[in-house]
């Protein structure tokens, strides 16, 4: 159990990096995708969602940095390591709303096949727990 916090933090490091890349891809996509004659990042709802995603990722980065500092000091608890791993992998895996599994979340129906299903979320499967059928 002595190495468990370090292992969990290493998983969180990969996940937060992938989530950051997905957000960057989503921002770029929102600038280039047009609907009703203008980029979708100019719509109020899209700006709100993108802002929420940025805030969620910033929270993850700050908590991750805190945990790295705690690990360096030798005081990172197993609980905090589990928390940072959970939060960042949820963001990266798309299991909760903050970050999309890939930029297709912003696509209109006619554009759902524009990008290949690969990249940082290859192999990640969105959770269906709690969804209404």
C-alpha positions, 0 to 999 in steps of 0.5 A: 500500500505504500506505493498506492498514492504514487500509482494513483497520481500517475494515472491522474497525471495521464488522465488530466493531460488527456482531458486537457487535450480533449478540451483544446480539440473541442475549443478548436472544433467549436471555432471552426464548426458553423451552424446558422451561418456562424461558428458554434462557439458564438452561441450563448449555450456553447460558450456556457458549456465551454466555460464550464468545461474550462472551470472543471479542468482548472479544478482538476489541475489545481487539485492534481498540482496540490497532490503532487506537492503533497506526494513530494512532501511525503504526505499524500494520503491514499484517500486524496490520491483516490480522489484525484484519480477519480476526478481526473479519470471521470473528466478524461473518460467522459463519464460525467458531463464536464468534458465530452469524450471527444469534440463530437459532443458539439456536433449537429446530427449531420456532422456526427461522422466528421472525425474518427473515433480515436485519440485520447478517448480510444477505449473509453466507454461513457457510463450509462448508469443512472440514465433514463431509457 
